[in-house]
Amino acid sequence: MVKPKLVVVYLSTQGNTKKMADAIAHGAEDRGMEARSVSFYEADMNEIRDADAIALGSSTFWYKMHDAMERFIERMGKELGQTAIEGKVGAAFGSYGWSGEAPVDIARMMRSLGIKVIDPVLRVQYEPNERDLEECKRLGKDIANAVKKTVRPVA
């Protein structure tokens, strides 16, 4: 039996969003998904196309998601096209210092591509503590549960 797959793509300027991404992947694995956490620099569009779910995270930089993550999401939409992305389960997350807008911006962009984004977005101020990482794991589990409820046609 093939396990459903989650790709967690993150942009982390100080390592905090990466910690969140890794915890989200662990949570999904706890619910039987194959999950991989990867920097957006190393993200593979073919892997994203083949995934059942995608979580995207960025630290907030100057009151918005980092410009490089915005360009990554735009590229994802152009290279994969709406039919390859539409209907996937998605989640948005990120760390911040004082304002925390990045996850909201990510979720908006994901929805515009037809991704079914789980609400609410997950935001953590500064470095995630144990309670925050448990919330990240819970998001991974929520993603797995949502994928189990979603039937996608085989391409």
Steps between C-alpha positions, in 0.01 A plus 500: 500500500636843404508752782362847435777756472562841655772742393581773752686787332647774714706818485669550835732793563601404855403132523170552683271431204712194415435360849129552439520327160678198644239467777213524248659219298537286814135554588389386155726195522336412832171474307642274230607749235829509320627849580806697405614839625713691248640848455340685211849515346492120465130451429422283198194601298446138391487392863248775574288397200494139622420588862152479648567799725737793526584721795683826435676707762693823515625733763343845491732762356401867494133422576457236229627165382854501373513607132678178404208290634252715308697438180514127584121479530456692174748264331318199641174622347659569161707182473244256636182664379163511670397142415806353677448709814126554528336297775818417689484541875718787617621679809684825567734568790787719610693671773523870565655761723228762539230488232445151352325563168688241290274195566188701416657618173611146416152361565346767276735412214444126548122548488535698177663188350206283609670338799269410790677678785442386858401783733624660710852565376774421751715788628771477764678799646878464514643154564237227543485350848378148581134606506540672163665191351209288628266738313711448188472123540124540544488692171681211332239261641220731382650497151508119502139483618390746230680300229322183613167680447596636158473280193718621213473354151805309381685694229 
